[in-house]
Amino acid sequence: MNNKDFLSALSLREGLPLSDTRLLIQHLIGEMTSQLGEENVVTIQNFGTFEVKKRMERVVVNPGTGQRMLVPPRLALTFRASSSLKSEGKKGGAL
């Protein structure tokens, strides 16, 4: 399902015009991006948790050359699915 299909299905399901649905999704993603940019945790009930984690700097070795390199610290976005989402995925059923 691509973005256009998702918006159409959500619009039909909720009985909203497509433009309102598109705007709602844009605001939702914008607010999530803002909160994650401030390194806050975003939890959506029955879906999962989005979190920004700090990865420490580390030394890695290139297996081909044996050269050691320093990987700088960085921020990484992580997602942890809720238990209800996991159980539905194991059943293979529709959410």
N, C-alpha and C positions, 0 to 999 in steps of 0.2 A: 504494500500500500504506500503510495507516494503522498506528498504533502497535499496535493489537489484532491485526491481521493479521500484523505483523512478529513479535510475541511468540509467537503461535500457531505460525507456520512455524518459528521458531528452536527452540521447545520440541519440536516433532515431529521436527525434523532431528537434534537432539542427544539425544533420548530423556529429557529432563528434565521434571519437573512444571512446569506453567505458573507456579506461585507461585515456584519456584526460579529460573526464567528471568527473571521480572519483577524479582526481588531482585538477580540478577546484573547486569542492565542498569542498575538504579538505582545500584548500587555503582560500576559502570563510569563512568556519567555523572557521579556525584558526585565521583569521584577526578579525572576530566578537568577538571571545573569548578574543583576545588581547585587543581590544578596550573596551570591557565590564570590563576586568580586571583592566583597568585604570579608570574605572567608567565613561566612555564616553557613550553617548546615540547613539544607532545605529538605523537609520531609513531606511527602505526599502520602496520605493515609491509603492503605491497600495497594500502594504502588512501590514505593521505595524511598531511599534517602540519597541525596546528592551531597557530596562533601569535597572540599578542597583540602588536600593533604600536602604537607611539605616533604619533599624528597631530599635527603641529605646529600652532600657532595660525597663522591666515592671514587675509588681508583679501579679502573677496569683494565684488563689485559687483552690485547688483540691476539687471538689464538694463532693466526697465520704468521705474524711477525714477532710476537712476544713483546711488542712495545706496550709500555704502561701509559695510560692516559687518565687525566683527572676529569671526571664528569661534574660540572657545576651543579649547585643545588637548584631545584626548580619546584614549581607548584603543579600538582596533578589533580584533575577532577576524577573522583571515584563515584561509583553508583553501587548501592547495596539494595537488592530487591527485597521487598517485604515477604514475610512467610506465606501470606495468602497468595501473592503473585507466583511464588515458587511452587506452591502446591497445585495451583491451576496449570502451570506449565508442565508439571510431572504427569497430571491427569490427561493432558492433551486437549482439554476442553476449552471452550470459548470463555473469555474473561467477561 
